[in-house]
Amino acid sequence: MRPTPLLVALLTVGSVAACSSDKSDSTAATGGPITVKASDTACEVAKSTLDAGTHVFQIANSGNKVTEFYVYAAGDRVMGEVENITPGLSRELRVELPAGTYQTACKPGMIGTGIRADLTVSGSAAPLTEDAALLQATESYTRYITSQSEALVEKTTDFVTAVKGGDIEKSKQLFPIARTYYERIEPVAEIFGDLDPKIDGREDDATAELPFSGFHKLEKDLWETKDISKDGPVADQLLTDVKEVVAKAKAEKLSPLQLANGAKELLDEVANSKITGEEDRYSHTDLWDFAANVDGSQAAVAALRPALEQRDPELVKQIDTAFTNVDNELAKYRVGDGWKLQNELSQAELKGLSDVINALAEPISKIAGVIAKK
Ligand SMILES: [Cu+2]
């Protein structure tokens, strides 16, 4: 889930260095990068027609607000997205687009439906999954999504049952466990429009159409208001939404680039909302989500591994080392089957976690470029 703009501006300066390295290596795509000039009031995409294939969008934010960039297929299905483009920053999105009609959108302030433009893609191109190793990658990651989805439904059912039974202690125990399975597959959940905001939105993201609901509404009532007596409908809706996301996720045909982009997005999630304590602000169970995001990123990379070994074995070594460093740093905060609370960590300890995540995000951000190369 996205953090609030203010928090991004104040707290994620550390991740900017890693993100800005996304600029490099846009040569493999069809016809070079497509520039997107984003500001607080405009979203100028250099092209409105494209040939089918892999494309790189280069988004530069000249506004004063943090922005996001999306490529949507019909029904606002997300083909690719890049979040947290802070003012002055330029970021890259690599996306595989078969023939069809799409919309691009910039979202200054990260809210609303965004500034839209039509994008028409025509012709035919060999899909990336024509490559055997990349096909294998998507199949293996789909198996991961399926296994995590099943556990997500099971654990969310347990959590929702405890909430509806009025058992505050048990609900508190089950909350970070149910969330673990969601956070591992969150980039896939984010493909389906409003479902992620309904399940995982924060109080300050709430609107008239999408009121505060889902995990974090229950979190607030468990830890802060300490009254879950009226939360039956919220709990039921959470389970309904989770089941819908799971059904859609299992049926989704992913592009290998979605795996690569997802692996990076999960690390952005860690940097922007877990280290800061923004996401689980009432329970402070952010390190559960942190570990889950890292697991999810690692699973996507593992699925892509045979393809990466063929194309760039040196990058695989760098990624392995960086994952080991993250695991070692995180291991310091292990308590029993869980983790220390985010607000029990010192600033120096949080900085230590932030540093290893940024060091990992750097090689991970290169994967999309590497696998798009033939
Ligand atoms: Cu989240």
Boltz pocket constraint, residues with backbone or C-beta under 6 A from the ligand:
constraints:
  - pocket:
      binder: B
      contacts: [[A, 1], [A, 183], [A, 186], [A, 200], [A, 269], [A, 279]]
      max_distance: 6.0
